[in-house]
């Protein structure tokens, strides 16, 4: 009941018909957050695309300037020196056929998956498991690479993967409520810029149609797209 009262009070502070400037929206989301834990702040961007068409898919990887505040567990497919490199860089799970067998048995103890190119024969057998979870390594995203150390460090230091869902919406965390407001604004603009740069050739008309932010337990707040600092 107390939780419902907190949410109702928070929603009463937000004008659902208004699109707030980004800085004001961030300040508001921080002010109405009353949960007993450090909530994640998420941004949702509704794009003018149809991801069902190959030339309108939006997907990418970017590093937020102030990190995400989230602890990321990394799994790496590698052998020999590259496996040692992955462990030294902080990867939690490293292996080859043994890691494949664990995943096939339902043991997926990581949030990001990286592989060296020679491991893709093994990783390819896991497509039906890793694919739907957004964990399939991809050379275009830098997660199929010989620079295992760099990929692991990037994954743990605020790197965010974004991907448009079927409705053309991207959801991504931009930090925690405890973050400084300016840090959250910088992260939001950095992510929006990366999504702008990933604009597909098949996208026509308005690209960024609607944007909103919310905290884990808080209401959604509409954001004035123009204040993201990107072209629309």
Order of alpha helices (4+ residues) and beta strands (2+ residues): alpha-alpha-beta-beta-beta-alpha-beta-alpha-beta-alpha-alpha-alpha-beta-beta-alpha-beta-beta
